[in-house]
Amino acid sequence: MKITRIGGIAALALAGALALSSCAANETPSGDGETTSDLSGTFNGAGASSQGSAQEAWIAAFQTANPDVTINYEPSGSGAGRDTFIAGGSDWAGSDSALSDDELAGDFATCAADTKALDIPTYISPIAVIFNIEGVDELNLDAATLAKIFKGDITNWNDPAIAALNEGTTFPDLAITAVHRSDDSGTTKNFADYLNKVAPEVWDADPADTFPYQSGEGAQSTSGVVDAVTNGTGTIGYADASKAGSLGTAAIKVGDEFVNYTPEAAAAVVADSPLIEGRDANDLAFQLNRTTTDPSHYPLVLVSYSIVCQEYADAAKAEFVKAYIGYITSAEGQQVAAESAGAAPLSDDLSAKVADAIASIK
């Protein structure tokens, strides 16, 4: 899929794209004071569908500032995106889960020989628990009840466990259809990680990109889950919050309170989470703090990464990646993601680490 839409968001982003340094973006001012770019070529990314809306706006702005560049981003899912990048079929990958130790131990066809890839935080977003139940506008769920619904242990909306969390709401005698991702998905891994950390007595499967249980209904990609929940009856699913639209979204229990998602509450979790130990200094993969009891936090959050080479086999690809990933993680690029997709901007501290990591790309 080539994303080329240019609209109001792109106009907001353009200032950021033009502000890229001449080293990073290879741009030079022309005689009439406008900025021109020496970047050219077609470049391909693939992966997380959660980034889809943000990628539309980012790509539109970057291509406007760099008219000889064409960017294709295929929202094929995090697992497929990582596989494509590892095999050499793309110049970078978008992924809602960082590279695993096994993946890092392997080879990357896009990268220079004997070099590895880096996880660069790009997009921070809440995961919304979306639902469609006639006559029900608000829904409270704790982690154990949510886990039982998706595991298939709770199968009807009038179950006493649901009623106990939603005093004053009458639920129909209606079967629950729990919709999960059928493709390998970083959103699934983040959803499963939350349930496994907070309700391990129920969600006893290790977090992975593949949904672990033979329950519910599978749907391809974020859009597929949203469509299934929208068009079904008594449905519930999980998706990047930017795609929730007019669907109901559940509040999850954090400490003693039920918390609705906000970008700020999602960002607070990331700010309080450590990086995974034992990785390269420029690999910024997070171990997210799912078990917080602070109600100003929303622990059902994802950090979506741009997976790039530390050193590229093709210098032109390195030049493009430094410019493009540098733009989308800049203050201007992050503002575009906030406006187009409701994402939480990177913190100042994380932004500085990201800038250093991007500068190290060769």
C-alpha positions in Angstrom: 0.0 0.0 0.0 1.4 3.4 -0.9 0.1 6.1 1.4 0.1 9.5 -0.3 -2.8 11.5 1.3 -1.9 15.1 1.8 -4.2 17.2 4.0 -4.4 19.5 6.9 -2.3 17.3 9.1 0.4 17.2 6.5 0.5 21.0 6.5 1.1 21.0 10.2 3.9 18.4 9.7 5.6 20.2 6.9 7.4 22.6 9.1 8.9 19.7 11.0 10.0 18.0 7.8 11.6 21.1 6.6 13.3 21.6 9.9 15.4 18.5 9.5 19.1 19.2 9.5 21.1 19.2 6.3 23.1 16.2 7.6 20.0 14.2 8.5 17.7 15.1 5.6 20.3 16.1 3.0 18.4 19.3 2.3 19.8 22.6 1.0 18.1 26.0 0.6 17.5 27.1 -3.0 18.0 30.6 -4.3 14.5 31.8 -3.6 14.7 30.7 0.1 12.7 27.5 -0.3 14.1 24.2 0.9 15.0 21.6 -1.6 16.0 18.0 -0.9 18.7 15.8 -2.4 17.0 12.6 -1.2 15.5 10.5 -4.0 14.3 7.0 -4.6 11.6 4.6 -3.5 11.7 3.2 0.0 9.6 0.5 1.6 8.4 -0.2 5.1 6.0 -2.8 6.5 4.5 -3.8 9.8 2.3 -2.5 12.5 -1.2 -1.5 11.4 -1.5 0.5 14.6 0.8 3.1 13.0 -1.4 3.3 9.9 -3.1 6.7 10.5 0.2 8.3 11.7 2.1 6.9 8.7 -0.4 8.4 6.3 0.3 11.9 7.7 4.0 11.4 8.2 4.5 10.1 4.6 2.4 12.9 3.1 4.5 15.6 4.8 7.8 13.9 4.2 7.1 13.4 0.5 6.0 17.0 0.2 9.3 18.2 1.6 11.2 15.6 -0.4 9.5 15.4 -3.8 11.8 12.9 -5.3 11.1 10.4 -2.6 8.3 7.8 -2.7 7.5 5.9 0.5 5.4 2.7 0.6 4.2 1.4 4.0 2.3 -1.9 4.1 0.3 -2.2 7.4 0.7 -6.0 7.3 1.0 -6.5 11.1 3.9 -6.4 13.4 5.0 -10.1 12.9 4.8 -9.9 9.1 6.6 -6.6 9.2 9.5 -8.0 11.2 9.7 -11.0 9.0 9.8 -8.9 5.9 12.6 -6.6 7.2 14.7 -9.6 8.4 14.4 -11.2 5.0 15.5 -8.0 3.3 12.1 -7.1 1.7 11.8 -3.7 3.4 14.0 -0.8 4.5 12.5 -0.6 8.0 9.7 -2.3 10.0 7.0 -1.0 12.2 6.3 -3.3 15.1 4.2 -3.1 18.3 6.7 -5.5 19.9 10.4 -5.2 20.0 12.7 -7.7 18.4 13.1 -10.9 20.4 16.4 -12.2 21.6 16.2 -15.0 19.0 15.5 -12.4 16.3 18.4 -10.3 17.4 20.7 -13.3 17.3 19.9 -13.9 13.6 20.9 -12.2 10.5 19.3 -9.1 8.9 19.4 -9.2 5.1 19.0 -5.4 4.8 21.8 -4.7 7.1 25.6 -4.7 6.6 27.3 -8.0 7.2 27.8 -8.8 10.9 25.6 -5.9 12.1 22.3 -6.0 13.9 19.0 -4.0 14.1 17.8 -1.5 16.6 14.4 -0.9 18.1 13.5 2.8 18.0 10.4 3.9 19.9 8.2 5.8 17.4 4.6 5.7 18.5 3.1 5.4 22.0 -0.6 4.6 22.1 -3.3 3.1 24.4 -4.9 -0.1 23.4 -8.7 0.3 23.6 -11.0 -2.5 24.7 -13.8 -1.9 22.2 -17.3 -3.3 22.5 -20.7 -3.3 20.8 -23.6 -4.2 23.2 -27.0 -2.8 22.4 -28.2 -0.7 25.3 -24.8 -0.5 27.1 -22.7 2.6 26.7 -20.3 2.2 29.6 -18.3 -0.9 30.7 -15.9 -1.5 33.6 -13.6 -4.5 33.5 -10.8 -5.7 35.7 -7.9 -7.7 34.3 -9.2 -11.1 35.5 -12.6 -10.6 34.0 -11.2 -9.4 30.8 -8.9 -12.4 30.6 -11.8 -14.8 31.3 -13.8 -13.2 28.5 -11.0 -13.6 25.9 -10.0 -17.0 27.1 -13.6 -18.2 26.8 -14.3 -18.8 30.5 -17.0 -16.1 30.6 -19.4 -16.5 27.6 -22.5 -14.4 28.4 -22.9 -10.7 29.0 -25.1 -11.2 32.0 -22.4 -13.2 33.8 -22.3 -12.2 37.6 -18.6 -11.3 37.3 -19.4 -8.6 34.8 -22.5 -7.4 36.7 -20.4 -7.0 39.9 -18.1 -4.5 38.2 -20.9 -2.5 36.7 -23.4 -1.7 39.4 -26.6 -0.1 38.0 -26.1 -1.5 34.4 -28.4 -4.2 33.1 -26.7 -6.5 30.7 -28.6 -8.6 28.1 -28.8 -12.4 28.2 -26.5 -12.4 25.1 -23.5 -14.5 24.1 -20.2 -12.8 24.1 -18.2 -12.8 20.8 -14.6 -11.9 21.7 -12.7 -10.8 18.7 -8.9 -11.3 18.6 -6.3 -10.8 15.9 -5.9 -13.8 13.6 -2.5 -12.6 12.3 0.7 -12.3 14.3 0.3 -9.0 16.0 2.3 -6.8 18.4 -1.0 -5.4 19.6 -1.9 -9.0 20.7 1.4 -9.4 22.4 0.9 -6.2 24.4 -2.7 -7.1 25.2 -1.5 -10.6 26.4 1.4 -9.2 28.3 -1.0 -6.9 30.3 -3.3 -9.8 31.1 -0.5 -12.2 31.9 1.2 -9.7 34.3 -2.0 -8.5 36.0 -4.1 -11.7 36.0 -1.6 -14.6 35.7 -3.9 -17.0 37.5 -6.3 -16.7 34.4 -4.0 -15.8 31.5 -1.4 -18.5 31.9 0.0 -18.3 28.3 3.3 -16.5 27.7 2.8 -13.3 25.8 3.4 -13.7 22.1 2.3 -12.2 18.8 0.0 -15.1 18.2 -3.3 -15.3 20.1 -2.8 -18.3 22.4 -6.3 -19.8 23.0 -8.8 -21.6 20.9 -11.6 -19.2 21.7 -13.6 -16.3 20.3 -13.3 -15.1 16.7 -10.2 -14.1 14.8 -9.9 -11.2 12.4 -7.1 -10.0 10.2 -5.4 -6.7 11.2 -6.6 -3.8 13.3 -9.2 -2.9 10.7 -10.5 -6.4 10.7 -11.0 -6.5 14.4 -12.8 -3.1 14.4 -15.0 -4.2 11.5 -16.0 -7.4 13.3 -16.8 -5.6 16.5 -18.8 -2.9 14.7 -20.8 -5.3 12.6 -21.4 -8.0 15.2 -23.8 -8.3 18.1 -22.5 -8.6 21.7 -18.9 -8.2 20.5 -15.7 -7.1 22.2 -12.2 -6.7 20.9 -8.9 -4.9 21.3 -7.3 -2.4 19.0 -5.1 0.7 18.8 -7.1 3.5 20.3 -6.8 5.6 17.2 -9.2 3.1 15.4 -11.9 2.9 18.2 -14.1 5.4 16.4 -17.6 5.6 17.8 -17.5 2.1 19.4 -17.8 1.8 23.2 -14.5 1.5 25.1 -14.1 -0.2 28.4 -12.5 1.4 31.5 -10.0 -1.0 33.1 -9.3 -1.3 36.8 -6.0 0.2 38.0 -5.6 0.0 41.7 -9.0 0.8 43.2 -10.3 2.8 40.3 -11.6 2.2 36.8 -9.5 4.2 34.2 -10.4 5.2 30.7 -7.6 5.5 28.2 -5.9 8.8 27.4 -2.6 9.5 25.6 -1.3 11.1 28.8 -2.2 8.0 31.0 -0.5 5.8 28.4 2.6 8.0 28.3 2.9 7.9 32.1 3.3 4.1 32.0 6.1 4.3 29.5 7.9 7.1 31.5 7.9 4.8 34.6 9.1 1.7 32.7 12.7 0.5 32.3 14.5 -0.4 29.1 15.2 -4.1 28.6 18.6 -4.9 30.0 21.5 -6.4 28.2 20.9 -4.8 24.8 22.9 -2.4 22.7 22.9 1.1 24.2 21.0 2.4 21.1 18.3 -0.4 21.2 15.5 1.3 23.1 13.1 -1.6 23.8 10.9 -1.2 26.9 9.9 -3.6 29.7 6.5 -1.9 30.3 5.2 -1.6 33.9 1.8 -3.3 33.5 1.2 -3.8 37.3 1.0 -0.2 38.3 -1.7 0.7 40.8 -1.5 4.4 40.0 -4.9 5.5 38.5 -3.3 8.3 36.6 -1.7 5.5 34.5 -3.3 3.3 31.8 -1.2 0.1 31.6 -2.8 -1.4 28.6 -0.4 0.5 26.3 1.8 -0.3 23.4 5.1 1.2 22.3 5.4 0.8 18.5 8.9 0.7 17.2 10.7 1.5 14.0 13.1 -1.4 13.5 16.1 -0.2 11.6 19.7 -1.4 10.8 22.5 -0.2 13.0 24.4 -0.2 9.7 22.9 -0.6 6.3 24.4 -2.5 3.4 23.1 0.4 1.1 24.2 3.8 2.1 21.2 5.5 0.3 18.9 3.5 2.5 20.7 4.6 5.6 20.5 8.2 4.6 16.7 7.9 4.0 16.1 6.1 7.2 18.0 8.6 9.3 16.0 11.4 7.7 12.6 9.8 7.8 12.7 8.2 11.3 14.4 11.4 12.5 11.4 13.3 11.3 8.7 11.1 12.6 10.3 11.0 16.1 10.9 14.7 16.1 8.7 17.1 18.1 6.9 18.1 14.9 6.4 14.5 13.8 5.1 13.4 17.2 2.6 16.3 17.1 1.4 15.0 13.8 0.9 11.5 15.3 -1.0 13.1 18.2 -3.3 15.0 15.9 -3.8 12.2 13.3 -4.0 9.2 15.6 -4.3 10.3 19.3 -0.8 9.1 20.1 1.2 10.2 23.1 4.3 12.2 22.2 7.7 10.9 23.3 9.0 12.5 26.5 11.9 14.9 26.3 14.2 12.3 27.9 13.2 9.6 25.5 13.4 11.9 22.6 17.0 12.7 23.4 17.8 9.0 23.6 16.0 8.4 20.3 17.9 11.2 18.6 21.2 9.7 19.7 20.2 6.3 18.5 19.2 7.6 15.1 22.5 9.6 14.8 24.4 6.3 15.3 22.8 4.7 12.2 25.4 4.2 9.4 
